[in-house]
Amino acid sequence: VPYGGRGPDLNAHRPHLRIVPGKLGGAPHVARTRVESQALSALATSGLPVATVYSLYPSLSHEAIDDALSLERQLQQNLGQRAA
C-alpha cells in the first residue's frame, strides 16, 4: 500500500488469509500457501472469470480465493482504484 493509503480492515475476518511479517514480504496470502491475494486478484482483474481462477488453483478452496479477491477489492477501494 503506498504511503498515505489505507491498509486492510483487520476487523473484517477473512479466515483463509494470513498476513505474516517476514513471510512473502508481509503480503496477504492464502493460509498455509505462498499464493498472494494480489496474484489472484491480478488474474480476475485481467478479465479471467472467477471460475477460471478457481480451476487454475485446484488446491485452494473457493472460499479462500473469494477471501483474497474480497481483500484486494477492499484495498483498491481504500485507494480509490478499481478491482475485481
C-alpha positions in Angstrom: 0.0 0.0 0.0 1.6 3.3 -1.0 2.3 5.9 1.7 -0.8 7.5 2.8 -3.0 4.6 1.6 -5.2 2.7 4.0 -4.4 -0.9 4.7 -6.8 -3.8 5.1 -9.6 -3.7 7.7 -8.2 -6.2 10.1 -11.5 -6.4 11.9 -13.1 -7.9 8.7 -12.5 -11.6 9.4 -11.1 -13.4 6.4 -10.3 -16.8 7.8 -8.5 -18.2 4.8 -5.9 -15.4 4.6 -2.8 -14.5 6.6 -0.5 -11.5 6.8 2.7 -12.6 8.4 5.6 -10.2 8.8 8.7 -11.7 7.1 6.7 -14.2 5.0 6.2 -13.1 1.4 7.4 -9.6 2.5 4.3 -9.3 4.7 1.9 -9.6 1.7 -1.5 -11.0 2.3 -1.7 -14.6 1.2 -3.8 -17.7 1.4 -3.1 -19.5 4.7 -0.6 -22.4 4.5 0.4 -21.4 1.0 2.6 -18.9 -0.8 -0.2 -17.7 -3.0 -0.6 -13.9 -2.6 -4.0 -12.4 -2.7 -2.7 -9.8 -5.2 -1.7 -12.5 -7.6 -5.3 -14.0 -7.6 -6.7 -10.5 -8.0 -4.5 -9.7 -10.9 -5.9 -12.7 -12.8 -9.5 -11.7 -12.0 -8.9 -8.0 -13.0 -7.2 -9.1 -16.2 -10.6 -10.4 -17.3 -10.5 -14.1 -16.3 -13.8 -15.3 -14.9 -13.5 -16.2 -11.2 -14.5 -19.8 -12.2 -11.3 -19.9 -14.3 -9.2 -18.7 -11.4 -10.8 -21.5 -9.3 -9.7 -24.0 -11.9 -6.2 -22.6 -12.0 -5.8 -23.2 -8.3 -7.5 -26.6 -7.6 -5.7 -26.9 -4.3 -7.3 -23.7 -3.0 -10.9 -23.7 -1.8 -13.3 -21.3 -3.5 -13.8 -19.6 -0.1 -10.0 -18.9 0.1 -10.0 -17.4 -3.3 -13.1 -15.4 -2.6 -11.5 -14.0 0.6 -8.4 -13.0 -1.4 -10.5 -11.2 -4.0 -12.6 -9.5 -1.4 -9.5 -8.2 0.4 -8.0 -6.9 -2.8 -11.3 -5.2 -3.7 -11.3 -3.5 -0.3 -7.7 -2.4 -0.7 -8.4 -0.9 -4.1 -11.5 0.8 -2.8 -9.4 2.3 0.0 -7.0 3.7 -2.6 -9.9 4.8 -4.8 -9.0 2.4 -7.6 -10.9 -0.3 -9.5 -10.5 -4.0 -8.6 -12.2 -7.3 -9.5 
